[in-house]
Amino acid sequence: QACNPQEAIDEAALKSRQRFAETRIADQPGPSLSIARKTMVRATRQLPLWLAVCGTFLLAEKTSFTVVEAFNAPPILLRAGRNPSLQPSFSGSPLFPVLSSAKPRRCRVGAVASKAIFGNILGNRDERPPVPDIEAPFHYPAAERIVAVGDVHGDVGALLGCMEIAGLIDEQQNWIGGKTHFVQIGDILDRGDEEKYCIDLLRKLRPQAEAAGGMIHVLIGNHEVMNVDLDFRYVTPGAWDDWDDRPKTGSMIVNVKEQLATIGFPPYMKERVTAFRPGGTAARELARMRVAIQIGDTLLVHGGVRMKHVKYGLERLNKETAAWLKGGSRYKQVAKPEILDDGDSPIWARLYSVPQPKPKAQQELEEVCQALGARRMVVGHTPQLRGINSAVSPRGFEVWRTDTGMSQGMMAGPLEALEVLADGRVHVLTEAGVVPAAMRAPEVTGDVIDVCDVDTGICTPLPEEVEAIQFTQQAEPAPPAQGVRVRPPEEAPVNGLSDVNKMEVE
């Protein structure tokens, strides 16, 4: 990259290790933070710029840093210019201290971890680490029936409603779905107070489904990853509590690492921070989720799979993500897969979900499906204002968009589920009955209004200091909405929307 700080980092890391050797800190089982800090001050005095964050000194040679992880602590976003006399300013978001600069450079560099100072220097990025030894399959054999439900965003009523429509649970919320494979397409978290109830419900149903010959799969969405990154912008006021599921031992031993990780967070946030950090109780539950799976000839993913993801290896990505989330002593060296932060990563992509995917996107859909032996892709992530619908490529490969905005925290959209049968038939299950796939094809539904064209705030750009998280170019924007017919108020389907969204639709 244009501004490469690797030389400065390598030089400082070498000096730091030399200082540690001189003071014999490296031989001690647990060097104190204050001693480590003093040692690194001595090692970094000669550098043009040093930044102190959570006790870790990060080194730059007149460059800018973006995301920094210090001692596995909360991600800190930094924006620095060429002025070496920059002083930290905490006037911005309490979660994201920002280094102020008159003209911040837009240069973006990778994440710099404290390991670069303590001796585990970041290696060549082209050299992949070994695949973690953890169970996170991508392929599953064909199933008699697949039921997929889109983003539920903390609305357990919506999740239960969809499962009841699909005939998967009884009145006591027990599994009656037989050999059905149920797939929740991701984004259980954020925008609603009942996130934990959704997770607990699916955790309870998982063994019941397996005993009956079925399975419950939950995919990882961008909001799950955001919470592990401790990006809590979309957490609702009632969702901060009840995340501490650790057994009470009565021990007075303080977990110093956990205490360090919660420094700077208000008391009401600390429980969620501890739970969602890699290795925490919530993160370990997320480790059971997959980035993408394929059941028979149906590929399921939150945002979308591109050819570069196929080449990377989807099972590999599943394993790396699961190991990163599970953490603990066995996987503490496994870093977050960088590919997850791409703007068009499997959890962020929208190229298949816009009203009419571009020809290049349709071609890539065909290439991905052919490479994986799939007939269709099922995605969520982008709310569809007219319910579950499909787009079909020129060669007949399908992409089904399942995010109906059903959560009360979104648009209170329709409760719908996608059903795929073993013989290839596809249906949309609604509260009013079963809708054949042909009735949700583009030529029947007509142009679909892109949710980003309706000012609901769903597609509001990230704050400037958070926008630095995006390391690569964003996914292709939606095509211009030419020829879209907007219904007049008397025809607008407002019955299932919240009051705010009714006014916006009108």
Beta strands, then each sheet from edge to edge (+ up, - down):
strand 1: 49-53
strand 2: 56-60
strand 3: 67-69
strand 4: 76-77
strand 5: 88-89
strand 6: 98-99
strand 7: 112-113
strand 8: 139-140
strand 9: 145-149
strand 10: 181-184
strand 11: 215-218
strand 12: 292-295
strand 13: 298-301
strand 14: 376-379
strand 15: 389-392
strand 16: 398-401
strand 17: 416-421
strand 18: 426-430
strand 19: 433-436
sheet 1: 1+ 2-
sheet 2: 4+ 3- 7-
sheet 3: 5+ 6-
sheet 4: 8+ 12+ 13- 14- 16- 15+
sheet 5: 11+ 10+ 9+ 17- 18+ 19-
end
